[in-house]
Amino acid sequence: MFTDSFRKYSVIMAHKHVNKGPHKSISIPLDDLICVLDIDIWSDSEGRSITPREVLKSPLRHVDHVLRIKNADLRFPILVYVVDGKYKIMDGVHRVCLANIQCRDTIDAIDVTSVMEKFRIGYSLVGSVGKSFSM
């Protein structure tokens, strides 16, 4: 699940939609997404909010996320949408971390802006892990 402000979206539904094809992959400069490293979008094993940069700085404290980053497959595009002319990540932060570690200039993405409402599954009164972030 992914939460953007007060709306909840199903990432599983988004992936099913994308997998039905055909969706054109776009190449996004990593610099347009890298600020995600400083936003507390994940939680640690004790439920505390953490940033991807904290995971990268203290890998032994966050083994679960480190393994997800290590095993991320950059052959699969991340899912993004646009708000106010800026990309937001719906799914793929671990892949963005890996691309950053590998010093890549760009990352492949699929823009799901035009179909976001198809994946809405409800509303949330409080943001949670998986919350969105502006780039």
BELFENMO-V109043 format. One record per residue. N is the residue number from 1. RES is the residue in one letter. NEAR is the number of other C-alpha atoms within 8 Angstrom. Layout:
N_RES_NEAR + N_RES_NEAR
//
This chain:
1_M_8 + 2_F_12 + 3_T_15 + 4_D_10 + 5_S_8 + 6_F_10 + 7_R_11 + 8_K_13 + 9_Y_13 + 10_S_11 + 11_V_11 + 12_I_7 + 13_M_8 + 14_A_10 + 15_H_8 + 16_K_8 + 17_H_8 + 18_V_9 + 19_N_7 + 20_K_6 + 21_G_6 + 22_P_6 + 23_H_6 + 24_K_5 + 25_S_9 + 26_I_8 + 27_S_8 + 28_I_9 + 29_P_9 + 30_L_13 + 31_D_8 + 32_D_9 + 33_L_11 + 34_I_10 + 35_C_9 + 36_V_10 + 37_L_9 + 38_D_8 + 39_I_10 + 40_D_10 + 41_I_13 + 42_W_10 + 43_S_11 + 44_D_9 + 45_S_6 + 46_E_5 + 47_G_6 + 48_R_7 + 49_S_10 + 50_I_12 + 51_T_12 + 52_P_14 + 53_R_8 + 54_E_8 + 55_V_13 + 56_L_8 + 57_K_6 + 58_S_8 + 59_P_9 + 60_L_5 + 61_R_6 + 62_H_11 + 63_V_8 + 64_D_6 + 65_H_9 + 66_V_11 + 67_L_8 + 68_R_9 + 69_I_11 + 70_K_7 + 71_N_6 + 72_A_9 + 73_D_6 + 74_L_9 + 75_R_4 + 76_F_6 + 77_P_11 + 78_I_14 + 79_L_12 + 80_V_14 + 81_Y_12 + 82_V_10 + 83_V_8 + 84_D_4 + 85_G_5 + 86_K_8 + 87_Y_12 + 88_K_13 + 89_I_12 + 90_M_11 + 91_D_8 + 92_G_10 + 93_V_9 + 94_H_10 + 95_R_12 + 96_V_12 + 97_C_11 + 98_L_11 + 99_A_13 + 100_N_10 + 101_I_7 + 102_Q_6 + 103_C_6 + 104_R_9 + 105_D_7 + 106_T_10 + 107_I_14 + 108_D_12 + 109_A_12 + 110_I_12 + 111_D_11 + 112_V_9 + 113_T_8 + 114_S_6 + 115_V_7 + 116_M_11 + 117_E_6 + 118_K_5 + 119_F_11 + 120_R_10 + 121_I_8 + 122_G_7 + 123_Y_7 + 124_S_10 + 125_L_5 + 126_V_5 + 127_G_10 + 128_S_7 + 129_V_11 + 130_G_9 + 131_K_11 + 132_S_12 + 133_F_8 + 134_S_7 + 135_M_10
//
